[in-house]
Amino acid sequence: MRLATVSVISFVCAAMIITSGCASDQLKDLKMQNSAQERRIKELESQLQTATLELDQAKRQVETLSGKGSIEMQALLQKVAALEDEIAKKKALIEAMQKQLMGGVQLPAELSSMLEDWAKGSDLVSFDAARGIVKFKSDLLFEKGSDEVAPTAMEAVKALCRILNTDQAKEFDIIIAGHTDDMRIVQPDTLAKHPSNWHLSAHRAISVLNVMASNGLVSERASIRGFGEFRPIVPNELNKKGNPQNRRVEIYIVPKGV
């Protein structure tokens, strides 16, 4: 009987070691895949920025030639259509790759419950329990065109930090992602601080990170992303009129080290 017990214990221990090794290998593979995916996303975002600038230039040329009906105008219109198609495809690909890269995970029940209670009834935040994502509305988190966290929103960020500093959350890292709509920055003072929507989205993510770090979030657990206008969740209005839903800061709660 004693021999059988020892055999069972030995088998369980061996299984745990093997499982642990497999998990470690899987984590290494996942990190390598994520690194490769991040490099590819950066390449695509660079290409997207170039194509967007080229499209703006082509549209200005179309406005200049408007009403002339020339062969040159037809060629420009074809170029605009091709660029718009290219940009749409790149945006869709980047969005799909980003969802794979940091799509969030379903969190442990106790942690998820704390986050749900925290977000309940708030106009400022929402919590996606299926993906472990917290969303702040930028219009309530910041003043227009600013990257300073509004005093009225500070307590919500502090309360989130108290949850993220609990034992239930300590095995998770935090990715803070800033987003804007497609409205151009035109105010000179704002433009001097944030030359583009990409800058504004990244600066806002950094501001949230700074508040979280000052409230006890370990810096090694956190990173930031700035997506500018390039990952809208709903269509922006025509003629660069934006959409409030696209102005947001998302906080992804992901397994540590991934």
Secondary structure, 3 states (H helix, E strand, C coil): CHHHHHHHHHHHHHHHHHHHHHHHHHHHHHHHHHHHHHHHHHHHHHHHHHHHHHHHHHHHHHHHHCCCCCHHHHHHHHHHHHHHHHHHHHHHHHHHHHHHHHCCCCCCHHHHHHHHHHHCCCCCEEEECCCCEEEEEHHHHECCCCCCECHHHHHHHHHHHHHHCCCCCCCEEEEEEEECCCCCCCCHHHHHHCCCHHHHHHHHHHHHHHHHHHCCCCHHHEEEEECCCCCCCCCCECCCCECHHHCEEEEEEEECCC
